[in-house]
Amino acid sequence: ASTRHQPASRTRIAAGNVAGLELAWAFGLPGVTEARSQPVITADTVFVLTVPGSVFALDRDTGCIKWQYRAPVPLRTALSLGVAAGRPVLYFGDLRAHVTALDAATGEPVWRRGVGLFETSALTGAVVPHGDTLFVPLSAANPEYPCCRSHGALLALEASTGAVRWTSPMTPPAQPTGRNAVGV
């Protein structure tokens, strides 16, 4: 449900048994020095995203790899799980402002859509599924890029195709006010 919360009624972990917990399995993310988001956990799978560009589906009981997807660019958003066309789909964004939808069962791409408005557009916030719509927070962050040529926005995409439904800038156009530490 993307609540980032596990209610007490859905877990067997309690204050009285924490001391007796043991490691069930561990998975080392190959070639990774940083991961920026929490996993998505279902009844049988743990999905993990890495900054260098991999998404892993791991067996929840054993930690064995079910599939791996390698993105063409670095990833900085959280994974989100939704349903499109009757199947579970993972959604995430990348630093070049693309949203990707993967079939959660196979890791095969369903679609990939560029949503950037400017050269500096990037996705760093989670893509949020709601019904048949994805809400995508678009950011613009590059301290070396001159002012007034970019801004963030919120986009709504069709969950099953990635088609853009609407785009809404979140701030008025930027106006120069001075120079930053790198001189722009």
Residue pairs with C-beta under 8 A, 6 or more apart in sequence:
2 80
2 81
2 126
2 128
2 129
4 38
8 14
13 21
24 61
24 63
25 62
25 63
26 63
27 48
27 56
27 58
27 63
29 35
29 48
29 50
29 54
29 56
30 54
31 52
32 50
32 51
32 52
32 54
34 50
34 51
35 48
35 49
35 50
35 51
36 49
36 51
36 76
36 78
37 49
37 77
37 78
37 79
37 126
38 78
39 46
39 47
39 48
39 79
40 46
40 47
40 79
40 80
40 81
40 90
41 47
41 60
42 60
42 81
42 88
42 104
43 60
44 59
44 60
44 61
45 57
45 58
45 59
45 60
45 66
45 104
46 57
46 58
46 59
46 60
46 63
47 55
47 56
47 57
47 58
47 79
47 81
47 90
47 104
48 55
48 56
48 58
48 79
49 55
49 56
49 75
49 77
49 78
49 79
49 92
50 56
50 75
51 74
51 75
51 76
52 74
52 75
53 70
53 71
53 72
53 73
53 74
53 75
53 94
54 68
54 69
54 70
54 71
55 68
55 69
55 71
55 75
55 79
55 90
55 92
55 102
55 107
56 65
56 67
56 68
57 65
57 66
57 67
57 68
57 104
57 107
58 64
58 65
58 66
59 65
59 66
66 107
67 106
67 107
68 107
69 102
69 107
69 109
71 94
71 100
72 94
73 94
73 95
73 96
73 98
74 94
74 95
75 92
75 93
75 94
75 95
76 93
76 94
76 95
76 122
76 123
76 124
77 92
77 93
77 94
77 123
77 124
77 125
77 126
77 127
78 92
78 125
78 126
79 90
79 91
79 92
79 126
80 90
80 91
80 92
80 126
80 127
80 128
80 129
81 88
81 89
81 90
81 91
81 104
81 129
82 88
82 89
82 91
82 129
82 134
82 159
83 89
83 129
83 159
84 101
84 110
84 132
84 159
84 160
85 160
87 103
87 104
87 105
88 103
88 104
88 105
89 101
89 102
89 103
89 104
89 110
89 159
90 101
90 102
90 104
91 99
91 100
91 101
91 102
91 127
91 129
91 134
91 159
92 99
92 100
92 126
92 127
93 99
93 100
93 123
93 124
93 125
93 127
93 136
94 100
94 122
94 123
95 122
95 123
95 124
96 114
96 116
96 122
97 114
97 115
97 116
97 117
97 121
97 122
97 123
97 138
98 112
98 113
98 114
98 115
98 116
98 123
99 112
99 113
99 115
99 123
99 127
99 134
99 136
99 157
99 162
100 109
100 111
100 112
101 109
101 110
101 111
101 112
101 159
101 162
102 108
102 109
102 110
103 109
103 110
110 160
111 161
111 162
112 162
113 157
113 162
113 163
113 164
115 121
115 123
115 136
115 138
115 155
115 157
115 164
116 122
116 138
117 138
117 140
117 150
117 151
117 153
117 167
118 140
118 149
118 150
118 151
119 145
119 149
119 150
120 140
120 141
120 142
120 145
120 149
120 150
121 138
121 139
121 140
121 150
122 138
122 139
122 140
122 141
123 136
123 137
123 138
123 139
124 137
124 139
124 141
125 137
125 139
126 137
127 134
127 135
127 136
128 134
128 135
128 136
129 135
129 159
131 159
132 158
132 159
132 160
133 156
133 157
133 158
133 159
133 165
134 156
134 157
134 158
134 159
135 154
135 155
135 156
136 154
136 155
136 156
136 157
137 152
137 154
138 152
138 153
138 154
138 155
139 152
140 150
140 151
140 152
143 180
143 181
143 182
143 184
144 182
144 184
145 184
146 184
147 174
147 175
147 176
147 177
147 184
148 173
148 174
148 175
148 176
149 174
150 174
151 169
151 170
151 171
151 173
151 174
152 169
152 170
152 171
153 167
153 168
153 169
153 170
154 167
154 168
154 170
155 164
155 165
155 166
155 167
155 168
156 164
156 165
156 166
156 167
157 163
157 164
157 165
158 164
158 165
